[in-house]
Amino acid sequence: MTLRFTLHRSEEPEICGVCFRQAGHTGTVEPRTMSGVQWMCDLCNAKLGMKVALMTPTKLEKAEAEAFDNAIETHITALVASIMAVMWEDGIRDLDAMSGRLEQVVEKIFESGEPSKVIAQMFLTYSNKMRKATSALDEQIPF
């Protein structure tokens, strides 16, 4: 399985094959299209797993790209605002004030924790969109 955001690939049950959250102990196998087991999180089920297993790579990539774009569009304003708030608090009023201070400012941005919360929300939005897109598919499931 490969996680789109990080390109992390693993044969271990770490990533849900449907929504890309942390996988649990449920998996599906569709020998015509996949080698091995497709693991799923506790929120997804075998029917959703089989829909993903039966999808063509092009269809899956399109669904992933749409979910990715939706997550970014939904949260980009909050992400930029959280970064700019830290910069403002640090006395940066224009780009000239960033000269020689970029590393320090980046550390403060991550120390604040707010951008991390927004990025976590982006992941949740992405995984929920993937689950909804998969649920809406009309793939022929053998059960």
N, C-alpha and C positions, 0 to 999 in steps of 0.2 A: 504494500500500500504506500502511496505517496501523498504527503500533505502539501497542498498547493502553496500555502504561505511560506513554508520553510524548505520545501522540496525534500523533506525528511522521508526516507524510505525504510521500511522495517518489515520483517517477516513475523515479528512478534505481535501479539494482539494489543497494539498501542493506539491505533488510529481507527476510528469508525469508518467503514467503507462507504457509508451513506452521507453522514454530516460532518465528518472529520473531527469530532470531539474525541476524548479519550475512550478507547474501546473497553468493553466489558468482556464477558466470557461467552457471548453468543456469536456464532458464526454461520455462514452459509457457504455452500460450494456449488458452483455451476460449471461442470467440467468442460462444456463446449466453449466457454468464453474466458474462464479463469483457471489459473493453476494455483492450487492451494486454497486456503480458507480466507474468506472475506469476513473480518471481525466487525462487530457492531457495538455501539454504546448501549446503555440501558434504556435510552429513549427511543431507539430504532428497533424495528422488528424484522423477522425473517422475510416477510413479504417485501419490505422496502429494500432489503439486501438483495433479493433476487431481481428486483427491478433494476437496480444499479448493475448487477452482474450481467444482465441481458442487454444493457444499453450499449450502443456503439461508442467507440472512443470519441468520435466527433460530437455526438449528442451529450456525452458526459462533460467534455471540455466546454461546450457551449453553456451548459447548466452551471458549471463551476465559474466560468467567466462572468455570467450574469449575476450570480450570488456575490462574487468578489466585488464587482462594480457597485452593486447595491449596498454592500456593507461600507465601502469607502464613501459613497455619496451620502449615506445616512449619517456618518460620524465624522467626516472631514472637518466640518465647522467646529465641532467640540474639540477635536484634536489640535487644530491650529490655535483656537482660543486658549487652551490649557498651556500650550507652549509659549504663546505671546504673553500670558499672564506672568509666567516665571521671568521672562525677559524684562517685562515692565518693572516687576518688583526688584530686579537686579540693577535697575537704573539704565537699561538700554532703551534709548528713545529713537535711535536711527542705526542704520547698518554700520556707520563708521565706529560706533561704540562697541561693535562686536570684534573689532580688530584685535587679534591676539588673545581673545577671551573665549573663543568658541568651545574649547574643551571644558572649561569651567562652567560655562552656561549649560552645556549638554548634561554635565553631572548634576547640576541643580534641577534641570528639567526632570530627570529620572528620580532624583531624591524626592521631589514633590509628590510623586505617585499618581498625579492626575492623568498624565498621558497614558500611563500603564492601564488605568481603569478604562479609558476610552478605547484603547487597543483591544482590551479584553471584551468590551462590548461589540467591537467590530467582528471579532471571532464568533461571538454568539449570534450576531445578526447573520453572518455568513452561514453558519451551520444550520440555523433555523430556515433560512432561504433554501438551502440545499435539501433539507428534509421536506419542505413544502413542494419544491419542484419535483422531487422524486415521487412524492405521494400522488401528484397530479398526473403522472405518466400512465399511459394505457398499455404498458408492456404486458405480454401474455405470460402470466405466471402459472406454472403447472400445478398449483394447489389453491 
